[in-house]
Amino acid sequence: MGSFSIAHWIVVLLLVLLMFGAGKLPNVMGDLAKGVKAFKAGMKDDGSQGTEPKLPV
C-alpha cells in the first residue's frame, strides 16, 4: 500500500500532460528549477551570517 505501481505513474504522467500540454511542460520545469536554485541561494545566505543565533531581548 505504501508504494505505487508503474500503472499509477503512467496515469499521473498522462494527467500532467493533459493539464499542461507537452509544449508547456519544459517551461514549467524550468521555472521549478529556477525556484529551487533561488531557495538554495537564500538558504546559503542565511547560514553565512554568523555562528550563534541572536536571541530577542
N, C-alpha and C positions, 0 to 999 in steps of 0.2 A: 504494500500500500504506500510505502514511502518513496518508491522510485517510479518513474514514469516510463512507459513503453515507447518504442520507436513510433508507433501509430499516433500516440499523443503528440509527439513533437512534430510529426508531419501535419497534423491538423492545426497546430498552433502556427506553424510556418505558413500554411495556406491562408489562415485568417489574417495574419500580419500582412501578407502580400495583397490580399483583397482590400484591407483597410488603407494601406499606404500606397499601394501600387508599386510596381517594380522600378519605375523611374525615380520615385521619391525616396526609396529606401536608402540609397547611398547618402543622400543629403541628411537624412535623419541620423544615420550612423556617424556621419562626420560631425554633426552638431553635438552628439552624445560624447564623442571623443574630445572635442574642444571643452566641453563642460567638465569632464574628468581631469583633463590637464589643468584647467583653471582651479579646480578643487585641490589637486595635489600641490600646486604652486601656493595656494593660500595656506594650506597646512604647513608647508615648509617655512613660509614667512612667519607664521605664528610660533613655531617651535624655536626659532633662532633668536628671539628677543631676550631671553635670559634663562638661567637655570632654576631659579627659585620663583615660585608663584607669588604674586603680590596679594596680600590679604587686605580686605577693606578695613578701614579704621573706624 
